[in-house]
């Protein structure tokens, strides 16, 4: 019953990889086995990889991208949120919690990219799970996060992606293209270059 | 398994002749070896043997924290064991190899056997042997009427006893007890079914744990679950999309007598939806009364307290205001340990570790404890730390342990806090208030599509076993001939499987009835003999003859 940080087990990465259908480029990285608690002292491959210390990532080519579900929620600020209203923007949706160590590791990267790419029409949103609003807001102050987060204590946003590309661990990051279709899922902490490359390829894609 | 299988499988055990040992012969030989009874038993034993490390070593799937501890305790050995799948024995390739070989072995043995039985069950019994006296059970006696009448009467009798019959010139063969073979087969097929059911669960099932604080809810999605063990072919999309909120948790305890402090009742009031936007159901979850949502069972397996805290940091902002689950460390008073991490407090990250005491007491020597599991006098005792929680380096850590290696103890007098009381931290580090408590329930979520098939397979295996032990397959042969003195009826009996014994008795009864109905000496009954020995048989014949003459 002990709540441990949620990470994909190596077996799950394999299962995810198997599930990748034709048209889906699956990048299961050499550092994937860092997923288990026992092996988590492995820093993963920190070199020039597409994504950094993440456990797996999926990229969907234009034409094979599943339509993102209608996601609505309330932001930590109290305002309401609708994913559909973001059509026309590339949306980066990051699932996080203030207690989660890899989330804290990737937070500065997300914060910087959100600012850098705003001018290119990229909108970052967080989905705060298993947390309390006070802790979440303190986290945002620490890492100087400028983008809003959904207060999702019942995991209803993660559940909304059940039929498409559900996030399988915390952190997970979804990239949704301008047409509202899911272009990528990164499970585990993102790297600066990796996530930027992902977003760039979505930005330069046809949609 | 019974000897019958060994016999069938055993036929294939001889190696092909050395002269013609080509690739096909090799393959045939390997297949026969694999499907032999001996191999199946060896594999079954190996499977049991291979399970041992699974119970000796901590398993990733059961207790990841224990695996992590094992890594710390045995830094040299652990990676080697991990390479050998020592921490995931039941998911190991070598375990799967044994399992699949056993499955193949059983299937290769049972399926052809089922086919043969199905064929043989439609065949009539064999012809009666010429010399019935050589059978394990035999007797003969003179009959009253002509031979054909005696034979017809014998046939009627055997038919009345529901034997399967085959008749010929002066003889009738009868066979009964096909259910023995059916039972035997049922047992083996059920064993296959059991293995298949377990495989089904292992591939498509999953297990998860969730600690849920009263008033909170969660969705059945991997990110929400504390521990998640999916089957080999389970993806996040396969999880049934239910949501559960625990509105209330009540625990009652026996308050007096020798059983004082023992739990009397636990009840978790749940509201749930089977899918987003679906109708809301309500369920009172109790121990051993799982909630069933969409084929998934949700069990109540544990409970505890989550004291609630509010932490204000040095800048005056609230940086934490929530229940923090503490883990019970003893049953009698439910004293519970826990940690509070405040990574975003300024100027310094804070950490507290301590104890929640539901019904607190303090001795004159100053030691504290809890004397009753209900929260009659809730208190917390906390030790505070400031510094680096080491959460920002990305290494996952348990929310139930505090790594103080890069932290300093905050100097304040340690005492029990009552709800509403605070610790004002020195050096402008902030303030912690113990605001109250909630209860939490630990839920086990299991989905095992193989569970029902496994139950039915086990019941079928049991039924098959009982059937094959209780029913014996036996043949009765009757030959009727006429010699100079009149009609002689010869009876022979043979059983192929008599695990429970008693065929001799049945044969004797049958013989008795035959003699009463057909015998020239109606009413007399000679004891049936079971000897194969010629001399004793002759002797018995004389006795039978003498008796008939005496009449």
Interface residues (C-beta under 8 A of the other chain):
Chain A: X1 X2 X3 X4 X5 X6 X7 X8 X9 X11 X12 X15 X16 X18 X19 X36 X37 X38 X39 X40 X41 X53 X95 X98 X99 X100 X101 X102 X104 X105 X106 X129 X130 X132 X134 X135 X138 X139 X141 X142 X153 X154 X155 X156 X158 X159 X160 X162 X163 X164 X166 X167 X168 X169 X170 X172 X189
Chain B: X60 X64 X65 X67 X68 X70 X71 X78 X82 X87 X88 X91 X209 X211 X216 X217 X218 X219 X220 X221 X222 X223 X224 X225 X226 X227 X228 X229 X230 X232 X233 X234 X235 X236 X237 X239 X241 X243 X245 X276 X301 X302 X313 X317 X318 X319 X320 X321 X322 X325 X327 X341 X342 X343 X344 X345 X391 X392 X393 X394 X395 X396 X397 X398 X399 X400 X442
